[in-house]
Structures are given as structure tokens and as C-alpha cells.
Amino acid sequence: MPATATLSSKFQISIPKAVREQQHWEAGQEFVFMPKGKGVLVMPVPERDQLAGIAKGASTEGYRDRSDRY
């Protein structure tokens, strides 16, 4: 059975321990909430060093520069 939580009167949700441990989430970590249909995708905001190389191999053709704008 999936882990569940209840929304409090202060609109807070406690993330179940099993989920926190599986995802290696820690107190103080920042999250982003992205609406998806009738649900919400919750993901941790990545640290800057985790983004290094994310666009490696991306095509630079068709790139719009500021000079292309009005």
C-alpha cells in the first residue's frame, strides 16, 4: 500500500518516513511543487553543483541571442 498523509488545518503535510528514507530527503531541504493535472509533482530543488554538465552535448544551432529580440 502506498504511503499516505493528511493535510493539516495549517495546510501542512508530513512526508512519511519510508518516503523520506527512500528518497534520502533531509530536514531543511528545499522543494519545488509542479502542478500535473489533478495532482502535484514534488521534487527537491537541485544544488548548483548537481546541474554541472546537464546540457552537455546539447545543440547550439538555432539559439536566440539578445540581439535577436525586439
Steps between C-alpha positions, in 0.01 A plus 500: 500500500637846415594737780234760580484828692224737610493874431485688831285804580817708441533344151807297599583141407753277674689284252488137616828368639520217245485754215757734661743212552453355151557842338777602745316824583617697804358776720558847358513379141317726250230358269316612189130425441392453137129461418433191284136456404308438822818427697828663593855382432731569797872508429803624694661814356841389370822651634702704251777238481243233407415698184856500363509330159123465472498651148810317378457411134203734448467656155597866484340552158195723483595669827337841550728764639394832651584671170218295337238656724299813436 
